[in-house]
Amino acid sequence: MKKLILMLICTFYVLASYSQKSEVVIKVKDTVSVGTPFKLEIELKNVSGSFKTPVFQGLRLVGGPNTSSSFSMINGETTSKTMYIYY
């Protein structure tokens, strides 16, 4: 499990490094029981480009990706956010 999270962080770090204001946030519960579904959230803030679905080797995908996105422009400053949720 920790290897998957570390791989995701490394992959998205490259995406986030293209823009100074970019941010990638990966969330998963601290404790996950064997055989119990859990939620993995990947949030991309101000990241441009395409998103490639991570490989969930050894895990069974039971739902997702559920996606949501938002865009705002306030006083000429634009902000975009895309979230991917897997179960």
Biopython code that builds the backbone (N, CA, C, O; Angstrom):
import numpy as np
from Bio.PDB.StructureBuilder import StructureBuilder

atoms = [
    (1, "MET", "N", (0.825, -1.194, 0.000)),
    (1, "MET", "CA", (0.000, 0.000, 0.000)),
    (1, "MET", "C", (0.865, 1.252, 0.000)),
    (1, "MET", "O", (0.609, 2.201, -0.742)),
    (2, "LYS", "N", (1.908, 1.241, 0.855)),
    (2, "LYS", "CA", (2.785, 2.404, 0.916)),
    (2, "LYS", "C", (3.543, 2.589, -0.389)),
    (2, "LYS", "O", (3.823, 3.720, -0.787)),
    (3, "LYS", "N", (3.882, 1.477, -1.067)),
    (3, "LYS", "CA", (4.581, 1.574, -2.349)),
    (3, "LYS", "C", (3.702, 2.249, -3.391)),
    (3, "LYS", "O", (4.185, 3.052, -4.189)),
    (4, "LEU", "N", (2.407, 1.923, -3.387)),
    (4, "LEU", "CA", (1.474, 2.536, -4.331)),
    (4, "LEU", "C", (1.382, 4.035, -4.101)),
    (4, "LEU", "O", (1.424, 4.813, -5.054)),
    (5, "ILE", "N", (1.258, 4.442, -2.858)),
    (5, "ILE", "CA", (1.149, 5.864, -2.543)),
    (5, "ILE", "C", (2.439, 6.587, -2.913)),
    (5, "ILE", "O", (2.390, 7.688, -3.462)),
    (6, "LEU", "N", (3.595, 5.985, -2.622)),
    (6, "LEU", "CA", (4.875, 6.595, -2.966)),
    (6, "LEU", "C", (5.022, 6.725, -4.477)),
    (6, "LEU", "O", (5.517, 7.741, -4.963)),
    (7, "MET", "N", (4.593, 5.700, -5.231)),
    (7, "MET", "CA", (4.659, 5.757, -6.683)),
    (7, "MET", "C", (3.770, 6.872, -7.225)),
    (7, "MET", "O", (4.166, 7.596, -8.139)),
    (8, "LEU", "N", (2.566, 7.012, -6.661)),
    (8, "LEU", "CA", (1.659, 8.071, -7.099)),
    (8, "LEU", "C", (2.240, 9.454, -6.806)),
    (8, "LEU", "O", (2.157, 10.356, -7.639)),
    (9, "ILE", "N", (2.818, 9.612, -5.638)),
    (9, "ILE", "CA", (3.408, 10.906, -5.277)),
    (9, "ILE", "C", (4.536, 11.260, -6.231)),
    (9, "ILE", "O", (4.621, 12.397, -6.694)),
    (10, "CYS", "N", (5.397, 10.307, -6.530)),
    (10, "CYS", "CA", (6.516, 10.563, -7.449)),
    (10, "CYS", "C", (6.024, 10.898, -8.852)),
    (10, "CYS", "O", (6.554, 11.796, -9.507)),
    (11, "THR", "N", (4.999, 10.165, -9.312)),
    (11, "THR", "CA", (4.459, 10.414, -10.647)),
    (11, "THR", "C", (3.869, 11.817, -10.756)),
    (11, "THR", "O", (4.117, 12.528, -11.729)),
    (12, "PHE", "N", (3.102, 12.201, -9.770)),
    (12, "PHE", "CA", (2.436, 13.494, -9.845)),
    (12, "PHE", "C", (3.349, 14.650, -9.463)),
    (12, "PHE", "O", (3.051, 15.801, -9.780)),
    (13, "TYR", "N", (4.444, 14.365, -8.793)),
    (13, "TYR", "CA", (5.419, 15.414, -8.492)),
    (13, "TYR", "C", (5.991, 15.980, -9.779)),
    (13, "TYR", "O", (6.229, 17.182, -9.887)),
    (14, "VAL", "N", (6.211, 15.104, -10.757)),
    (14, "VAL", "CA", (6.719, 15.551, -12.053)),
    (14, "VAL", "C", (5.707, 16.467, -12.721)),
    (14, "VAL", "O", (6.078, 17.503, -13.272)),
    (15, "LEU", "N", (4.431, 16.094, -12.677)),
    (15, "LEU", "CA", (3.390, 16.947, -13.252)),
    (15, "LEU", "C", (3.329, 18.305, -12.557)),
    (15, "LEU", "O", (3.181, 19.337, -13.210)),
    (16, "ALA", "N", (3.442, 18.298, -11.256)),
    (16, "ALA", "CA", (3.313, 19.531, -10.482)),
    (16, "ALA", "C", (4.515, 20.445, -10.644)),
    (16, "ALA", "O", (4.400, 21.648, -10.411)),
    (17, "SER", "N", (5.647, 19.918, -11.031)),
    (17, "SER", "CA", (6.846, 20.735, -11.116)),
    (17, "SER", "C", (6.848, 21.662, -12.323)),
    (17, "SER", "O", (7.690, 22.558, -12.390)),
    (18, "TYR", "N", (5.943, 21.484, -13.276)),
    (18, "TYR", "CA", (5.907, 22.328, -14.462)),
    (18, "TYR", "C", (5.404, 23.737, -14.171)),
    (18, "TYR", "O", (5.730, 24.662, -14.914)),
    (19, "SER", "N", (4.650, 23.920, -13.151)),
    (19, "SER", "CA", (4.101, 25.223, -12.813)),
    (19, "SER", "C", (4.379, 25.515, -11.341)),
    (19, "SER", "O", (4.247, 24.640, -10.485)),
    (20, "GLN", "N", (4.765, 26.757, -11.061)),
    (20, "GLN", "CA", (5.147, 27.114, -9.698)),
    (20, "GLN", "C", (3.977, 26.984, -8.721)),
    (20, "GLN", "O", (4.180, 26.635, -7.558)),
    (21, "LYS", "N", (2.770, 27.257, -9.177)),
    (21, "LYS", "CA", (1.613, 27.230, -8.284)),
    (21, "LYS", "C", (0.876, 25.892, -8.309)),
    (21, "LYS", "O", (-0.193, 25.770, -7.710)),
    (22, "SER", "N", (1.418, 24.908, -8.978)),
    (22, "SER", "CA", (0.755, 23.606, -9.067)),
    (22, "SER", "C", (0.891, 22.848, -7.762)),
    (22, "SER", "O", (1.852, 23.019, -7.012)),
    (23, "GLU", "N", (-0.106, 21.998, -7.514)),
    (23, "GLU", "CA", (-0.089, 21.196, -6.301)),
    (23, "GLU", "C", (-0.836, 19.899, -6.567)),
    (23, "GLU", "O", (-1.883, 19.896, -7.215)),
    (24, "VAL", "N", (-0.293, 18.801, -6.064)),
    (24, "VAL", "CA", (-0.942, 17.504, -6.153)),
    (24, "VAL", "C", (-1.127, 16.992, -4.734)),
    (24, "VAL", "O", (-0.170, 16.914, -3.964)),
    (25, "VAL", "N", (-2.374, 16.642, -4.387)),
    (25, "VAL", "CA", (-2.681, 16.154, -3.047)),
    (25, "VAL", "C", (-3.281, 14.758, -3.192)),
    (25, "VAL", "O", (-4.254, 14.560, -3.920)),
    (26, "ILE", "N", (-2.688, 13.794, -2.490)),
    (26, "ILE", "CA", (-3.185, 12.422, -2.506)),
    (26, "ILE", "C", (-3.633, 12.080, -1.090)),
    (26, "ILE", "O", (-2.860, 12.200, -0.140)),
    (27, "LYS", "N", (-4.897, 11.648, -0.956)),
    (27, "LYS", "CA", (-5.443, 11.352, 0.362)),
    (27, "LYS", "C", (-5.922, 9.910, 0.416)),
    (27, "LYS", "O", (-6.575, 9.421, -0.506)),
    (28, "VAL", "N", (-5.588, 9.240, 1.510)),
    (28, "VAL", "CA", (-6.094, 7.906, 1.808)),
    (28, "VAL", "C", (-6.125, 7.784, 3.323)),
    (28, "VAL", "O", (-5.298, 8.385, 4.009)),
    (29, "LYS", "N", (-7.074, 7.009, 3.856)),
    (29, "LYS", "CA", (-7.157, 6.848, 5.309)),
    (29, "LYS", "C", (-5.862, 6.268, 5.859)),
    (29, "LYS", "O", (-5.174, 5.511, 5.175)),
    (30, "ASP", "N", (-5.535, 6.623, 7.090)),
    (30, "ASP", "CA", (-4.325, 6.116, 7.733)),
    (30, "ASP", "C", (-4.385, 4.605, 7.942)),
    (30, "ASP", "O", (-3.377, 3.916, 7.782)),
    (31, "THR", "N", (-5.549, 4.091, 8.296)),
    (31, "THR", "CA", (-5.698, 2.667, 8.580)),
    (31, "THR", "C", (-6.671, 2.059, 7.586)),
    (31, "THR", "O", (-7.800, 2.525, 7.431)),
    (32, "VAL", "N", (-6.211, 1.005, 6.915)),
    (32, "VAL", "CA", (-7.052, 0.304, 5.954)),
    (32, "VAL", "C", (-7.026, -1.171, 6.320)),
    (32, "VAL", "O", (-5.955, -1.767, 6.424)),
    (33, "SER", "N", (-8.194, -1.759, 6.515)),
    (33, "SER", "CA", (-8.296, -3.179, 6.864)),
    (33, "SER", "C", (-8.261, -4.033, 5.605)),
    (33, "SER", "O", (-8.729, -3.611, 4.548)),
    (34, "VAL", "N", (-7.708, -5.228, 5.721)),
    (34, "VAL", "CA", (-7.642, -6.160, 4.605)),
    (34, "VAL", "C", (-9.057, -6.550, 4.194)),
    (34, "VAL", "O", (-9.881, -6.905, 5.036)),
    (35, "GLY", "N", (-9.330, -6.483, 2.898)),
    (35, "GLY", "CA", (-10.636, -6.871, 2.378)),
    (35, "GLY", "C", (-11.695, -5.797, 2.484)),
    (35, "GLY", "O", (-12.838, -6.028, 2.087)),
    (36, "THR", "N", (-11.359, -4.635, 3.003)),
    (36, "THR", "CA", (-12.313, -3.555, 3.155)),
    (36, "THR", "C", (-12.038, -2.472, 2.113)),
    (36, "THR", "O", (-10.902, -2.012, 1.994)),
    (37, "PRO", "N", (-13.060, -2.056, 1.352)),
    (37, "PRO", "CA", (-12.845, -0.979, 0.386)),
    (37, "PRO", "C", (-12.409, 0.313, 1.081)),
    (37, "PRO", "O", (-12.833, 0.602, 2.200)),
    (38, "PHE", "N", (-11.565, 1.076, 0.408)),
    (38, "PHE", "CA", (-11.149, 2.382, 0.922)),
    (38, "PHE", "C", (-11.165, 3.384, -0.222)),
    (38, "PHE", "O", (-11.181, 3.007, -1.394)),
    (39, "LYS", "N", (-11.161, 4.652, 0.128)),
    (39, "LYS", "CA", (-11.235, 5.730, -0.857)),
    (39, "LYS", "C", (-9.857, 6.349, -1.054)),
    (39, "LYS", "O", (-9.174, 6.691, -0.088)),
    (40, "LEU", "N", (-9.456, 6.489, -2.317)),
    (40, "LEU", "CA", (-8.209, 7.162, -2.684)),
    (40, "LEU", "C", (-8.578, 8.411, -3.470)),
    (40, "LEU", "O", (-9.214, 8.321, -4.520)),
    (41, "GLU", "N", (-8.179, 9.584, -2.963)),
    (41, "GLU", "CA", (-8.475, 10.857, -3.626)),
    (41, "GLU", "C", (-7.190, 11.438, -4.197)),
    (41, "GLU", "O", (-6.180, 11.529, -3.499)),
    (42, "ILE", "N", (-7.228, 11.828, -5.455)),
    (42, "ILE", "CA", (-6.104, 12.501, -6.105)),
    (42, "ILE", "C", (-6.618, 13.857, -6.563)),
    (42, "ILE", "O", (-7.503, 13.938, -7.414)),
    (43, "GLU", "N", (-6.062, 14.917, -5.998)),
    (43, "GLU", "CA", (-6.500, 16.279, -6.314)),
    (43, "GLU", "C", (-5.362, 17.014, -7.023)),
    (43, "GLU", "O", (-4.253, 17.109, -6.498)),
    (44, "LEU", "N", (-5.644, 17.529, -8.213)),
    (44, "LEU", "CA", (-4.673, 18.271, -9.012)),
    (44, "LEU", "C", (-5.089, 19.734, -9.030)),
    (44, "LEU", "O", (-6.161, 20.073, -9.531)),
    (45, "LYS", "N", (-4.250, 20.594, -8.488)),
    (45, "LYS", "CA", (-4.548, 22.028, -8.461)),
    (45, "LYS", "C", (-3.604, 22.741, -9.421)),
    (45, "LYS", "O", (-2.384, 22.642, -9.289)),
    (46, "ASN", "N", (-4.170, 23.457, -10.382)),
    (46, "ASN", "CA", (-3.424, 24.243, -11.363)),
    (46, "ASN", "C", (-2.421, 23.397, -12.134)),
    (46, "ASN", "O", (-1.323, 23.866, -12.432)),
    (47, "VAL", "N", (-2.775, 22.177, -12.457)),
    (47, "VAL", "CA", (-1.913, 21.287, -13.232)),
    (47, "VAL", "C", (-2.493, 21.188, -14.630)),
    (47, "VAL", "O", (-3.673, 20.881, -14.800)),
    (48, "SER", "N", (-1.660, 21.451, -15.634)),
    (48, "SER", "CA", (-2.115, 21.321, -17.014)),
    (48, "SER", "C", (-1.557, 20.029, -17.594)),
    (48, "SER", "O", (-0.583, 19.475, -17.083)),
    (49, "GLY", "N", (-2.169, 19.565, -18.644)),
    (49, "GLY", "CA", (-1.745, 18.320, -19.263)),
    (49, "GLY", "C", (-2.778, 17.239, -19.041)),
    (49, "GLY", "O", (-3.876, 17.500, -18.549)),
    (50, "SER", "N", (-2.419, 16.027, -19.407)),
    (50, "SER", "CA", (-3.365, 14.925, -19.277)),
    (50, "SER", "C", (-3.044, 14.087, -18.047)),
    (50, "SER", "O", (-1.907, 14.043, -17.578)),
    (51, "PHE", "N", (-4.069, 13.429, -17.544)),
    (51, "PHE", "CA", (-3.940, 12.592, -16.367)),
    (51, "PHE", "C", (-4.013, 11.142, -16.802)),
    (51, "PHE", "O", (-4.933, 10.751, -17.520)),
    (52, "LYS", "N", (-3.055, 10.350, -16.374)),
    (52, "LYS", "CA", (-3.037, 8.925, -16.690)),
    (52, "LYS", "C", (-3.443, 8.162, -15.434)),
    (52, "LYS", "O", (-2.872, 8.371, -14.364)),
    (53, "THR", "N", (-4.424, 7.282, -15.566)),
    (53, "THR", "CA", (-4.901, 6.503, -14.437)),
    (53, "THR", "C", (-3.771, 5.662, -13.861)),
    (53, "THR", "O", (-3.071, 4.981, -14.610)),
    (54, "PRO", "N", (-3.580, 5.696, -12.545)),
    (54, "PRO", "CA", (-2.519, 4.893, -11.937)),
    (54, "PRO", "C", (-2.812, 3.397, -12.061)),
    (54, "PRO", "O", (-3.960, 2.983, -12.223)),
    (55, "VAL", "N", (-1.755, 2.605, -11.980)),
    (55, "VAL", "CA", (-1.892, 1.151, -12.018)),
    (55, "VAL", "C", (-2.095, 0.669, -10.588)),
    (55, "VAL", "O", (-1.256, 0.913, -9.722)),
    (56, "PHE", "N", (-3.188, -0.003, -10.346)),
    (56, "PHE", "CA", (-3.508, -0.504, -9.014)),
    (56, "PHE", "C", (-3.156, -1.987, -8.937)),
    (56, "PHE", "O", (-4.032, -2.831, -8.744)),
    (57, "GLN", "N", (-1.894, -2.292, -9.086)),
    (57, "GLN", "CA", (-1.436, -3.680, -9.081)),
    (57, "GLN", "C", (-1.642, -4.287, -7.696)),
    (57, "GLN", "O", (-1.208, -3.727, -6.689)),
    (58, "GLY", "N", (-2.301, -5.423, -7.659)),
    (58, "GLY", "CA", (-2.567, -6.095, -6.395)),
    (58, "GLY", "C", (-3.814, -5.607, -5.682)),
    (58, "GLY", "O", (-4.174, -6.148, -4.637)),
    (59, "LEU", "N", (-4.479, -4.600, -6.221)),
    (59, "LEU", "CA", (-5.709, -4.085, -5.616)),
    (59, "LEU", "C", (-6.852, -4.244, -6.610)),
    (59, "LEU", "O", (-6.646, -4.166, -7.822)),
    (60, "ARG", "N", (-8.038, -4.463, -6.101)),
    (60, "ARG", "CA", (-9.219, -4.589, -6.952)),
    (60, "ARG", "C", (-9.951, -3.250, -6.946)),
    (60, "ARG", "O", (-10.344, -2.749, -5.893)),
    (61, "LEU", "N", (-10.124, -2.689, -8.115)),
    (61, "LEU", "CA", (-10.838, -1.419, -8.261)),
    (61, "LEU", "C", (-12.333, -1.708, -8.232)),
    (61, "LEU", "O", (-12.844, -2.407, -9.107)),
    (62, "VAL", "N", (-13.044, -1.176, -7.231)),
    (62, "VAL", "CA", (-14.478, -1.431, -7.110)),
    (62, "VAL", "C", (-15.316, -0.232, -7.539)),
    (62, "VAL", "O", (-16.531, -0.360, -7.696)),
    (63, "GLY", "N", (-14.699, 0.924, -7.732)),
    (63, "GLY", "CA", (-15.426, 2.104, -8.169)),
    (63, "GLY", "C", (-14.482, 3.194, -8.635)),
    (63, "GLY", "O", (-13.393, 3.371, -8.088)),
    (64, "GLY", "N", (-14.907, 3.911, -9.641)),
    (64, "GLY", "CA", (-14.124, 5.034, -10.099)),
    (64, "GLY", "C", (-13.505, 4.782, -11.458)),
    (64, "GLY", "O", (-13.578, 3.674, -11.988)),
    (65, "PRO", "N", (-12.907, 5.793, -12.008)),
    (65, "PRO", "CA", (-12.678, 7.061, -11.329)),
    (65, "PRO", "C", (-13.907, 7.955, -11.370)),
    (65, "PRO", "O", (-14.524, 8.140, -12.419)),
    (66, "ASN", "N", (-14.249, 8.498, -10.227)),
    (66, "ASN", "CA", (-15.242, 9.568, -10.150)),
    (66, "ASN", "C", (-14.452, 10.867, -10.278)),
    (66, "ASN", "O", (-13.440, 11.042, -9.599)),
    (67, "THR", "N", (-14.893, 11.762, -11.124)),
    (67, "THR", "CA", (-14.143, 12.992, -11.350)),
    (67, "THR", "C", (-15.005, 14.210, -11.094)),
    (67, "THR", "O", (-16.225, 14.195, -11.263)),
    (68, "SER", "N", (-14.322, 15.269, -10.678)),
    (68, "SER", "CA", (-14.964, 16.577, -10.576)),
    (68, "SER", "C", (-13.913, 17.622, -10.918)),
    (68, "SER", "O", (-12.721, 17.414, -10.693)),
    (69, "SER", "N", (-14.357, 18.729, -11.454)),
    (69, "SER", "CA", (-13.412, 19.786, -11.796)),
    (69, "SER", "C", (-14.047, 21.145, -11.566)),
    (69, "SER", "O", (-15.266, 21.306, -11.627)),
    (70, "SER", "N", (-13.185, 22.119, -11.298)),
    (70, "SER", "CA", (-13.657, 23.493, -11.114)),
    (70, "SER", "C", (-12.631, 24.455, -11.694)),
    (70, "SER", "O", (-11.445, 24.141, -11.794)),
    (71, "PHE", "N", (-13.109, 25.620, -12.071)),
    (71, "PHE", "CA", (-12.263, 26.669, -12.629)),
    (71, "PHE", "C", (-12.802, 28.002, -12.134)),
    (71, "PHE", "O", (-14.010, 28.237, -12.147)),
    (72, "SER", "N", (-11.894, 28.877, -11.695)),
    (72, "SER", "CA", (-12.339, 30.211, -11.285)),
    (72, "SER", "C", (-11.326, 31.252, -11.740)),
    (72, "SER", "O", (-10.132, 30.979, -11.866)),
    (73, "MET", "N", (-11.834, 32.439, -11.979)),
    (73, "MET", "CA", (-10.977, 33.571, -12.331)),
    (73, "MET", "C", (-11.425, 34.753, -11.474)),
    (73, "MET", "O", (-12.538, 35.257, -11.623)),
    (74, "ILE", "N", (-10.548, 35.184, -10.584)),
    (74, "ILE", "CA", (-10.840, 36.302, -9.701)),
    (74, "ILE", "C", (-9.724, 37.326, -9.851)),
    (74, "ILE", "O", (-8.556, 37.024, -9.605)),
    (75, "ASN", "N", (-10.090, 38.533, -10.255)),
    (75, "ASN", "CA", (-9.134, 39.621, -10.465)),
    (75, "ASN", "C", (-7.979, 39.196, -11.365)),
    (75, "ASN", "O", (-6.827, 39.544, -11.107)),
    (76, "GLY", "N", (-8.285, 38.447, -12.416)),
    (76, "GLY", "CA", (-7.282, 38.033, -13.384)),
    (76, "GLY", "C", (-6.466, 36.818, -12.978)),
    (76, "GLY", "O", (-5.662, 36.332, -13.774)),
    (77, "GLU", "N", (-6.647, 36.314, -11.769)),
    (77, "GLU", "CA", (-5.915, 35.137, -11.324)),
    (77, "GLU", "C", (-6.801, 33.904, -11.505)),
    (77, "GLU", "O", (-7.891, 33.816, -10.941)),
    (78, "THR", "N", (-6.307, 32.958, -12.303)),
    (78, "THR", "CA", (-7.084, 31.761, -12.566)),
    (78, "THR", "C", (-6.644, 30.608, -11.661)),
    (78, "THR", "O", (-5.470, 30.467, -11.318)),
    (79, "THR", "N", (-7.614, 29.805, -11.295)),
    (79, "THR", "CA", (-7.364, 28.630, -10.471)),
    (79, "THR", "C", (-8.189, 27.484, -11.035)),
    (79, "THR", "O", (-9.379, 27.638, -11.311)),
    (80, "SER", "N", (-7.549, 26.339, -11.202)),
    (80, "SER", "CA", (-8.275, 25.158, -11.652)),
    (80, "SER", "C", (-7.999, 24.005, -10.697)),
    (80, "SER", "O", (-6.925, 23.916, -10.102)),
    (81, "LYS", "N", (-8.982, 23.129, -10.563)),
    (81, "LYS", "CA", (-8.827, 21.983, -9.671)),
    (81, "LYS", "C", (-9.590, 20.809, -10.287)),
    (81, "LYS", "O", (-10.734, 20.951, -10.718)),
    (82, "THR", "N", (-8.940, 19.659, -10.318)),
    (82, "THR", "CA", (-9.555, 18.431, -10.790)),
    (82, "THR", "C", (-9.324, 17.366, -9.730)),
    (82, "THR", "O", (-8.216, 17.228, -9.212)),
    (83, "MET", "N", (-10.372, 16.613, -9.406)),
    (83, "MET", "CA", (-10.260, 15.567, -8.389)),
    (83, "MET", "C", (-10.683, 14.239, -9.012)),
    (83, "MET", "O", (-11.674, 14.156, -9.738)),
    (84, "TYR", "N", (-9.904, 13.207, -8.708)),
    (84, "TYR", "CA", (-10.186, 11.833, -9.130)),
    (84, "TYR", "C", (-10.338, 11.005, -7.868)),
    (84, "TYR", "O", (-9.487, 11.062, -6.981)),
    (85, "ILE", "N", (-11.415, 10.234, -7.780)),
    (85, "ILE", "CA", (-11.667, 9.408, -6.601)),
    (85, "ILE", "C", (-11.836, 7.965, -7.052)),
    (85, "ILE", "O", (-12.614, 7.664, -7.957)),
    (86, "TYR", "N", (-11.089, 7.082, -6.400)),
    (86, "TYR", "CA", (-11.143, 5.649, -6.665)),
    (86, "TYR", "C", (-11.530, 4.932, -5.378)),
    (86, "TYR", "O", (-11.185, 5.372, -4.282)),
    (87, "TYR", "N", (-12.254, 3.817, -5.524)),
    (87, "TYR", "CA", (-12.602, 2.977, -4.381)),
    (87, "TYR", "C", (-12.047, 1.582, -4.623)),
    (87, "TYR", "O", (-12.220, 0.696, -3.786)),
]
sb = StructureBuilder()
sb.init_structure("model")
sb.init_model(0)
sb.init_chain("A")
sb.init_seg("    ")
for serial, (resi, resn, name, xyz) in enumerate(atoms, 1):
    if name == "N":
        sb.init_residue(resn, " ", resi, " ")
    sb.init_atom(name, np.array(xyz, "f"), 0.0, 1.0, " ", f" {name:<3s}", serial, name[0])
structure = sb.get_structure()
